[in-house]
Amino acid sequence: MPRPTDPITRSSPFASRRLRGEIPLYYTALLARYGPQNWWPARSRFEVIVGAYLTQNTNWSNVEKALLNLRRAHMLSVNAMRALPMEELETLVRPSGYFRQKTRNLKIFIAFLDSQYSGSLSRMFAQPTEKLRAELLALNGVGPETADSILLYAGNHPVFVVDAYTRRVLLRHGIIGQKTNYEEIRSMIEHAISSSEAESLVVRAVVADSRHPVSRSRMSSSARSSLAQHYNELHALIVRVGNHYCRAKPNCEGCPLQSFLKTLNGATAEGAPESY
């Protein structure tokens, strides 16, 4: 039973009960429609980390352009990026926008990795989740979404990544309110998934409709715990439904989550904040 100070209890008790009951159903409905998404599309842990920084305040197509520049320049490794002058790194990541800020923050991350973990990602990711999360959040340019993306997709730590699509879907379905914060949403979703029976999260027959082929997304097929895999898939699936249906102007007809709406007229909210 949650303690009175838990985020699950501080949020609306009705919303918490609905979320715990319905989120696993949302997950299996999305998985049945789309199948595994092979996300994060990266070839190494460091590429995931770089992508997590670059995707801030831009769309993924711009990130892909910057990553392609870095790959062609053979700069998607800690050692290579450490030695690269700031001006040259700025030029390579320019397509992602805010390139000076992102370059500075990537260099700060490498300095942190060097000073705390002797430049070793393996040592860093061997740390307990909460300890490493606090360290990442203390770095310039790392908010909760970036920290959790690094933990889950690069480090295979069992944390759920809350993004603008997650908030929008839950808000329009009346499960959260406008003031529900990142940590409350993360805690509620993690509780809903982790407390579900394993067999209830399995879909026997799915449509093969992944966004990225495994052959180009080596990190998406890396070994991880079943809980981390569920958080991985649920986040990627919510992004998928957000891209296709739960956009700034909702398009509920045909959405795999349409049957979960509590009103007959479609989404219950016109929009949601794009970031925290």
Secondary structure, 3 states (H helix, E strand, C coil): CCCCCCHHHHCCHHHHHHHHHHHHHHHHHHHHHHCCCCCCCCCCHHHHHHHHHHCCCCCHHHHHHHHHHHHHCCCCCHHHHHHCCHHHHHHHHHHHCCHHHHHHHHHHHHHHHHHHHCCCHHHHHCCCHHHHHHHHHCCCCCCHHHHHHHHHHHCCCCCCCCCHHHHHHHHHCCCCCCCCCHHHHHHHHHHHHHCCCHHHHCCCCCCCCCCCCHHHCHHHHCCCCHHHHHHHHHHHHHHHHHHHCCCCCCCCCCCCCHHHCCCCCCCCCCCCCCCC
